Amino acid sequence: MAKITYIEADGTEHVVDVATGKTVMEGARDHNIAGILAECGGACACATCHAYIHHEWFDKLSPANPVEEDMLEFAVDTDPSRSRLTCQITVTDMLDGLIVQLPES
Ligand code: FES
């Protein structure tokens, strides 16, 4: 279990518990947090689960694999220093405290 803070583009914060083994995308979806569409359901085929990882956490995550890197090119307003596809980040206890900023679009 990890407590994850999702911050919407308008600044609204949601602090929720996400079970180990879920993805960061599923954590948002399961708590009805706006800003992550996840149209492909987590298959790394749509880029609509793009979000910005807080700089204190970005380097603590496993790096994006080549498929995610390719798909990130289809996301809007990416920032190489903090953009990830949240369906590709599996929650572990190590991610307790993770902060995720949701994009405007
Ligand atoms: Fe489609 Fe993540 S949900 S790429």
Backbone and ligand atoms as CSV (ligand in chain L), in Angstrom:
chain,resi,resn,atom,element,x,y,z
A,1,MET,N,N,0.851,-1.194,0.000
A,1,MET,CA,C,0.000,0.000,0.000
A,1,MET,C,C,0.885,1.243,0.000
A,2,ALA,N,N,0.503,2.190,-0.798
A,2,ALA,CA,C,1.244,3.450,-0.840
A,2,ALA,C,C,0.248,4.602,-0.860
A,3,LYS,N,N,0.572,5.638,-0.127
A,3,LYS,CA,C,-0.252,6.849,-0.157
A,3,LYS,C,C,0.286,7.710,-1.298
A,4,ILE,N,N,-0.562,8.009,-2.265
A,4,ILE,CA,C,-0.145,8.777,-3.429
A,4,ILE,C,C,-0.952,10.063,-3.496
A,5,THR,N,N,-0.258,11.162,-3.756
A,5,THR,CA,C,-0.928,12.454,-3.926
A,5,THR,C,C,-1.027,12.757,-5.414
A,6,TYR,N,N,-2.249,12.900,-5.874
A,6,TYR,CA,C,-2.511,13.304,-7.253
A,6,TYR,C,C,-2.946,14.767,-7.209
A,7,ILE,N,N,-2.295,15.600,-8.006
A,7,ILE,CA,C,-2.631,17.024,-8.036
A,7,ILE,C,C,-3.180,17.364,-9.421
A,8,GLU,N,N,-4.434,17.756,-9.456
A,8,GLU,CA,C,-5.038,18.125,-10.737
A,8,GLU,C,C,-4.424,19.427,-11.250
A,9,ALA,N,N,-4.637,19.717,-12.530
A,9,ALA,CA,C,-4.055,20.906,-13.151
A,9,ALA,C,C,-4.512,22.187,-12.459
A,10,ASP,N,N,-5.720,22.162,-11.851
A,10,ASP,CA,C,-6.201,23.369,-11.158
A,10,ASP,C,C,-5.726,23.442,-9.711
A,11,GLY,N,N,-4.889,22.486,-9.305
A,11,GLY,CA,C,-4.322,22.513,-7.963
A,11,GLY,C,C,-5.047,21.640,-6.954
A,12,THR,N,N,-6.188,21.087,-7.339
A,12,THR,CA,C,-6.937,20.221,-6.419
A,12,THR,C,C,-6.113,18.976,-6.098
A,13,GLU,N,N,-5.946,18.708,-4.813
A,13,GLU,CA,C,-5.144,17.558,-4.390
A,13,GLU,C,C,-6.024,16.410,-3.926
A,14,HIS,N,N,-5.604,15.212,-4.277
A,14,HIS,CA,C,-6.266,13.990,-3.816
A,14,HIS,C,C,-5.173,13.108,-3.206
A,15,VAL,N,N,-5.310,12.780,-1.945
A,15,VAL,CA,C,-4.345,11.888,-1.302
A,15,VAL,C,C,-5.071,10.572,-1.056
A,16,VAL,N,N,-4.632,9.530,-1.730
A,16,VAL,CA,C,-5.353,8.256,-1.665
A,16,VAL,C,C,-4.384,7.104,-1.413
A,17,ASP,N,N,-4.920,6.032,-0.864
A,17,ASP,CA,C,-4.145,4.804,-0.692
A,17,ASP,C,C,-4.315,3.947,-1.942
A,18,VAL,N,N,-3.199,3.484,-2.479
A,18,VAL,CA,C,-3.236,2.635,-3.670
A,18,VAL,C,C,-2.542,1.326,-3.319
A,19,ALA,N,N,-3.227,0.237,-3.621
A,19,ALA,CA,C,-2.703,-1.085,-3.253
A,19,ALA,C,C,-1.453,-1.427,-4.056
A,20,THR,N,N,-0.545,-2.118,-3.396
A,20,THR,CA,C,0.636,-2.642,-4.063
A,20,THR,C,C,0.197,-3.542,-5.221
A,21,GLY,N,N,0.875,-3.380,-6.334
A,21,GLY,CA,C,0.552,-4.188,-7.507
A,21,GLY,C,C,-0.351,-3.480,-8.504
A,22,LYS,N,N,-1.081,-2.473,-8.031
A,22,LYS,CA,C,-1.853,-1.633,-8.956
A,22,LYS,C,C,-0.883,-0.697,-9.663
A,23,THR,N,N,-1.364,-0.044,-10.698
A,23,THR,CA,C,-0.515,0.977,-11.316
A,23,THR,C,C,-0.945,2.356,-10.814
A,24,VAL,N,N,-0.089,3.323,-11.043
A,24,VAL,CA,C,-0.422,4.697,-10.647
A,24,VAL,C,C,-1.659,5.161,-11.413
A,25,MET,N,N,-1.803,4.731,-12.651
A,25,MET,CA,C,-3.011,5.047,-13.429
A,25,MET,C,C,-4.234,4.449,-12.763
A,26,GLU,N,N,-4.174,3.177,-12.362
A,26,GLU,CA,C,-5.318,2.526,-11.742
A,26,GLU,C,C,-5.696,3.202,-10.429
A,27,GLY,N,N,-4.706,3.693,-9.717
A,27,GLY,CA,C,-4.975,4.399,-8.467
A,27,GLY,C,C,-5.831,5.630,-8.708
A,28,ALA,N,N,-5.537,6.361,-9.763
A,28,ALA,CA,C,-6.340,7.544,-10.102
A,28,ALA,C,C,-7.722,7.122,-10.585
A,29,ARG,N,N,-7.761,6.170,-11.478
A,29,ARG,CA,C,-9.037,5.722,-12.055
A,29,ARG,C,C,-9.965,5.168,-10.969
A,30,ASP,N,N,-9.419,4.351,-10.073
A,30,ASP,CA,C,-10.241,3.720,-9.033
A,30,ASP,C,C,-10.815,4.725,-8.043
A,31,HIS,N,N,-10.171,5.900,-7.948
A,31,HIS,CA,C,-10.645,6.929,-7.028
A,31,HIS,C,C,-11.338,8.076,-7.770
A,32,ASN,N,N,-11.663,7.820,-9.048
A,32,ASN,CA,C,-12.394,8.816,-9.857
A,32,ASN,C,C,-11.706,10.174,-9.884
A,33,ILE,N,N,-10.402,10.151,-10.012
A,33,ILE,CA,C,-9.642,11.387,-10.074
A,33,ILE,C,C,-9.545,11.817,-11.536
A,34,ALA,N,N,-9.992,13.031,-11.813
A,34,ALA,CA,C,-10.000,13.517,-13.189
A,34,ALA,C,C,-8.581,13.816,-13.653
A,35,GLY,N,N,-8.375,13.689,-14.959
A,35,GLY,CA,C,-7.087,14.081,-15.522
A,35,GLY,C,C,-6.320,12.939,-16.135
A,36,ILE,N,N,-6.726,11.711,-15.856
A,36,ILE,CA,C,-6.099,10.552,-16.479
A,36,ILE,C,C,-7.200,9.765,-17.181
A,37,LEU,N,N,-7.187,9.786,-18.497
A,37,LEU,CA,C,-8.240,9.111,-19.256
A,37,LEU,C,C,-7.985,7.610,-19.359
A,38,ALA,N,N,-6.731,7.230,-19.654
A,38,ALA,CA,C,-6.362,5.811,-19.771
A,38,ALA,C,C,-7.249,5.071,-20.758
A,39,GLU,N,N,-7.359,5.613,-21.947
A,39,GLU,CA,C,-8.278,5.045,-22.950
A,39,GLU,C,C,-7.946,3.611,-23.344
A,40,CYS,N,N,-6.696,3.222,-23.281
A,40,CYS,CA,C,-6.345,1.856,-23.699
A,40,CYS,C,C,-6.379,0.874,-22.533
A,41,GLY,N,N,-6.716,1.375,-21.352
A,41,GLY,CA,C,-6.851,0.489,-20.207
A,41,GLY,C,C,-5.536,0.020,-19.614
A,42,GLY,N,N,-4.449,0.646,-20.001
A,42,GLY,CA,C,-3.162,0.286,-19.411
A,42,GLY,C,C,-2.271,-0.541,-20.316
A,43,ALA,N,N,-2.600,-0.590,-21.598
A,43,ALA,CA,C,-1.832,-1.411,-22.549
A,43,ALA,C,C,-0.652,-0.656,-23.163
A,44,CYS,N,N,-0.404,0.539,-22.675
A,44,CYS,CA,C,0.689,1.380,-23.198
A,44,CYS,C,C,0.488,1.652,-24.694
A,45,ALA,N,N,-0.757,1.984,-25.036
A,45,ALA,CA,C,-1.088,2.180,-26.447
A,45,ALA,C,C,-1.882,3.454,-26.711
A,46,CYS,N,N,-1.921,4.391,-25.737
A,46,CYS,CA,C,-2.732,5.587,-26.000
A,46,CYS,C,C,-2.099,6.886,-25.501
A,47,ALA,N,N,-1.282,6.831,-24.490
A,47,ALA,CA,C,-0.610,8.004,-23.902
A,47,ALA,C,C,-1.567,8.939,-23.159
A,48,THR,N,N,-2.825,8.530,-22.963
A,48,THR,CA,C,-3.758,9.401,-22.240
A,48,THR,C,C,-3.664,9.232,-20.718
A,49,CYS,N,N,-2.681,8.504,-20.275
A,49,CYS,CA,C,-2.427,8.389,-18.831
A,49,CYS,C,C,-1.169,9.165,-18.462
A,50,HIS,N,N,-0.753,10.048,-19.368
A,50,HIS,CA,C,0.453,10.839,-19.122
A,50,HIS,C,C,0.285,11.731,-17.892
A,51,ALA,N,N,1.333,11.822,-17.099
A,51,ALA,CA,C,1.341,12.738,-15.957
A,51,ALA,C,C,2.783,13.104,-15.645
A,52,TYR,N,N,2.919,14.108,-14.789
A,52,TYR,CA,C,4.239,14.579,-14.377
A,52,TYR,C,C,4.545,14.049,-12.974
A,53,ILE,N,N,5.698,13.443,-12.847
A,53,ILE,CA,C,6.130,12.917,-11.559
A,53,ILE,C,C,6.927,13.995,-10.837
A,54,HIS,N,N,6.624,14.208,-9.555
A,54,HIS,CA,C,7.353,15.225,-8.784
A,54,HIS,C,C,8.842,14.951,-8.878
A,55,HIS,N,N,9.625,16.035,-8.987
A,55,HIS,CA,C,11.071,15.871,-9.230
A,55,HIS,C,C,11.779,15.053,-8.153
A,56,GLU,N,N,11.247,15.073,-6.942
A,56,GLU,CA,C,11.889,14.287,-5.877
A,56,GLU,C,C,11.674,12.786,-6.065
A,57,TRP,N,N,10.721,12.438,-6.923
A,57,TRP,CA,C,10.382,11.026,-7.123
A,57,TRP,C,C,10.797,10.480,-8.471
A,58,PHE,N,N,10.983,11.340,-9.428
A,58,PHE,CA,C,11.194,10.875,-10.809
A,58,PHE,C,C,12.342,9.860,-10.895
A,59,ASP,N,N,13.472,10.165,-10.277
A,59,ASP,CA,C,14.629,9.281,-10.390
A,59,ASP,C,C,14.515,8.029,-9.516
A,60,LYS,N,N,13.541,8.000,-8.639
A,60,LYS,CA,C,13.357,6.816,-7.790
A,60,LYS,C,C,12.559,5.726,-8.504
A,61,LEU,N,N,11.919,6.099,-9.609
A,61,LEU,CA,C,11.121,5.127,-10.356
A,61,LEU,C,C,12.005,4.318,-11.282
A,62,SER,N,N,11.559,3.115,-11.605
A,62,SER,CA,C,12.241,2.356,-12.649
A,62,SER,C,C,12.114,3.155,-13.939
A,63,PRO,N,N,13.187,3.207,-14.719
A,63,PRO,CA,C,13.115,4.004,-15.940
A,63,PRO,C,C,12.068,3.478,-16.920
A,64,ALA,N,N,11.595,4.367,-17.773
A,64,ALA,CA,C,10.626,3.969,-18.799
A,64,ALA,C,C,11.269,2.972,-19.754
A,65,ASN,N,N,10.496,1.972,-20.132
A,65,ASN,CA,C,11.021,1.024,-21.119
A,65,ASN,C,C,10.858,1.626,-22.524
A,66,PRO,N,N,11.466,1.032,-23.537
A,66,PRO,CA,C,11.422,1.616,-24.882
A,66,PRO,C,C,10.006,1.800,-25.426
A,67,VAL,N,N,9.088,0.892,-25.090
A,67,VAL,CA,C,7.704,1.030,-25.575
A,67,VAL,C,C,7.066,2.275,-24.974
A,68,GLU,N,N,7.273,2.472,-23.663
A,68,GLU,CA,C,6.719,3.673,-23.021
A,68,GLU,C,C,7.362,4.924,-23.601
A,69,GLU,N,N,8.664,4.889,-23.800
A,69,GLU,CA,C,9.339,6.064,-24.364
A,69,GLU,C,C,8.754,6.423,-25.728
A,70,ASP,N,N,8.512,5.419,-26.550
A,70,ASP,CA,C,7.919,5.682,-27.867
A,70,ASP,C,C,6.526,6.273,-27.732
A,71,MET,N,N,5.723,5.708,-26.833
A,71,MET,CA,C,4.341,6.166,-26.685
A,71,MET,C,C,4.277,7.569,-26.084
A,72,LEU,N,N,5.238,7.919,-25.250
A,72,LEU,CA,C,5.262,9.260,-24.652
A,72,LEU,C,C,5.338,10.351,-25.713
A,73,GLU,N,N,5.856,10.009,-26.872
A,73,GLU,CA,C,5.951,11.003,-27.948
A,73,GLU,C,C,4.573,11.438,-28.432
A,74,PHE,N,N,3.543,10.644,-28.140
A,74,PHE,CA,C,2.184,10.993,-28.551
A,74,PHE,C,C,1.434,11.761,-27.468
A,75,ALA,N,N,2.014,11.905,-26.301
A,75,ALA,CA,C,1.365,12.648,-25.225
A,75,ALA,C,C,1.517,14.152,-25.485
A,76,VAL,N,N,0.623,14.925,-24.852
A,76,VAL,CA,C,0.603,16.376,-25.029
A,76,VAL,C,C,1.424,17.033,-23.919
A,77,ASP,N,N,2.210,18.045,-24.298
A,77,ASP,CA,C,2.957,18.856,-23.329
A,77,ASP,C,C,3.851,18.022,-22.413
A,78,THR,N,N,4.624,17.160,-22.995
A,78,THR,CA,C,5.513,16.344,-22.169
A,78,THR,C,C,6.727,17.152,-21.717
A,79,ASP,N,N,7.292,16.706,-20.641
A,79,ASP,CA,C,8.520,17.292,-20.094
A,79,ASP,C,C,9.453,16.120,-19.810
A,80,PRO,N,N,10.538,15.991,-20.574
A,80,PRO,CA,C,11.410,14.824,-20.409
A,80,PRO,C,C,11.951,14.647,-19.000
A,81,SER,N,N,11.969,15.720,-18.227
A,81,SER,CA,C,12.534,15.616,-16.885
A,81,SER,C,C,11.532,15.072,-15.869
A,82,ARG,N,N,10.252,14.921,-16.287
A,82,ARG,CA,C,9.267,14.460,-15.302
A,82,ARG,C,C,8.062,13.739,-15.880
A,83,SER,N,N,7.984,13.591,-17.186
A,83,SER,CA,C,6.817,12.932,-17.789
A,83,SER,C,C,6.942,11.418,-17.749
A,84,ARG,N,N,5.827,10.766,-17.422
A,84,ARG,CA,C,5.733,9.305,-17.486
A,84,ARG,C,C,4.303,8.921,-17.874
A,85,LEU,N,N,4.184,7.693,-18.348
A,85,LEU,CA,C,2.852,7.122,-18.543
A,85,LEU,C,C,2.521,6.360,-17.271
A,86,THR,N,N,1.457,6.776,-16.598
A,86,THR,CA,C,1.197,6.244,-15.264
A,86,THR,C,C,0.744,4.782,-15.270
A,87,CYS,N,N,0.317,4.286,-16.435
A,87,CYS,CA,C,-0.054,2.865,-16.479
A,87,CYS,C,C,1.173,1.970,-16.459
A,88,GLN,N,N,2.332,2.568,-16.599
A,88,GLN,CA,C,3.564,1.786,-16.635
A,88,GLN,C,C,4.339,1.860,-15.322
A,89,ILE,N,N,3.730,2.455,-14.323
A,89,ILE,CA,C,4.368,2.557,-13.007
A,89,ILE,C,C,3.585,1.694,-12.027
A,90,THR,N,N,4.183,0.612,-11.605
A,90,THR,CA,C,3.534,-0.294,-10.656
A,90,THR,C,C,3.801,0.179,-9.237
A,91,VAL,N,N,2.757,0.216,-8.446
A,91,VAL,CA,C,2.865,0.702,-7.075
A,91,VAL,C,C,3.517,-0.360,-6.189
A,92,THR,N,N,4.475,0.095,-5.423
A,92,THR,CA,C,5.107,-0.730,-4.396
A,92,THR,C,C,5.114,0.090,-3.099
A,93,ASP,N,N,5.475,-0.563,-2.011
A,93,ASP,CA,C,5.567,0.167,-0.745
A,93,ASP,C,C,6.590,1.298,-0.837
A,94,MET,N,N,7.573,1.119,-1.706
A,94,MET,CA,C,8.620,2.135,-1.875
A,94,MET,C,C,8.065,3.453,-2.425
A,95,LEU,N,N,6.886,3.395,-3.017
A,95,LEU,CA,C,6.305,4.606,-3.611
A,95,LEU,C,C,5.395,5.348,-2.635
A,96,ASP,N,N,5.411,4.939,-1.381
A,96,ASP,CA,C,4.598,5.647,-0.386
A,96,ASP,C,C,5.041,7.109,-0.317
A,97,GLY,N,N,4.109,8.017,-0.589
A,97,GLY,CA,C,4.424,9.445,-0.591
A,97,GLY,C,C,4.579,10.031,-1.985
A,98,LEU,N,N,4.459,9.194,-2.999
A,98,LEU,CA,C,4.610,9.651,-4.384
A,98,LEU,C,C,3.665,10.822,-4.680
A,99,ILE,N,N,4.190,11.777,-5.444
A,99,ILE,CA,C,3.392,12.940,-5.838
A,99,ILE,C,C,3.328,12.992,-7.358
A,100,VAL,N,N,2.107,13.034,-7.874
A,100,VAL,CA,C,1.877,13.001,-9.320
A,100,VAL,C,C,1.063,14.236,-9.705
A,101,GLN,N,N,1.589,15.005,-10.636
A,101,GLN,CA,C,0.878,16.184,-11.147
A,101,GLN,C,C,0.169,15.806,-12.441
A,102,LEU,N,N,-1.124,16.031,-12.487
A,102,LEU,CA,C,-1.895,15.669,-13.670
A,102,LEU,C,C,-1.856,16.794,-14.691
A,103,PRO,N,N,-1.778,16.448,-15.957
A,103,PRO,CA,C,-1.669,17.492,-16.983
A,103,PRO,C,C,-3.002,18.186,-17.241
A,104,GLU,N,N,-2.920,19.333,-17.907
A,104,GLU,CA,C,-4.131,20.086,-18.219
A,104,GLU,C,C,-4.958,19.377,-19.277
A,105,SER,N,N,-4.259,18.717,-20.209
A,105,SER,CA,C,-4.992,18.008,-21.260
A,105,SER,C,C,-4.345,16.659,-21.511
L,1,FES,FE1,FE,-3.025,3.919,-22.412
L,1,FES,FE2,FE,-1.365,4.219,-20.325
L,1,FES,S1,S,-3.487,3.832,-20.303
L,1,FES,S2,S,-0.876,4.282,-22.416
